[in-house]
Amino acid sequence: MTRVTAALEIAIAVAVLTATTIAQTTSTSQPPETPAMTTASRFPPGPGRDALFKVCKECHGPESVLGQLKTRDEWSKTLDEMAANGATGTDEEWNSILDYLDKHYSLILVNTAPAKDLALKLDVPAEIADEIVRARTEKGTFTSIDELKRVPGLDGAKLDARKDRLIF
């Protein structure tokens, strides 16, 4: 066997191994995400999400929401500015967008928010939100997430998921 033949056989063997590895990897991996899937997966499901995608897609896309945390009033002003700049939507869409942004992308003012707001933004039952208000009324304001986690019945994982939004 000549050197050229041996080199050719090695090259063919490497190519076959590479193709086999790629075929096995491709058959067991998930399909690649499309840009639409990636965008949607970054936004929690819920009422108002589809309206957000529809209204925001013309100028900037919904991703601009991800880098901002505002109060409900600030989100309302932002939506008013968008409408003034030409964004279009029905009154129902604008209201559902505001509710969606408030629930998922608003600051959570732990020491001043009424129980109704805490229930919505922390995704807890009204009874737990009432307990948060009762605890801060009886013991004073919360100063950390660890103190807040001591409220009976409050799910620490839900707090951790929202820790960047908590204002003490």
Beta strands, then each sheet from edge to edge (+ up, - down):
strand 1: 108-109
strand 2: 166-167
sheet 1: 1+ 2+
end
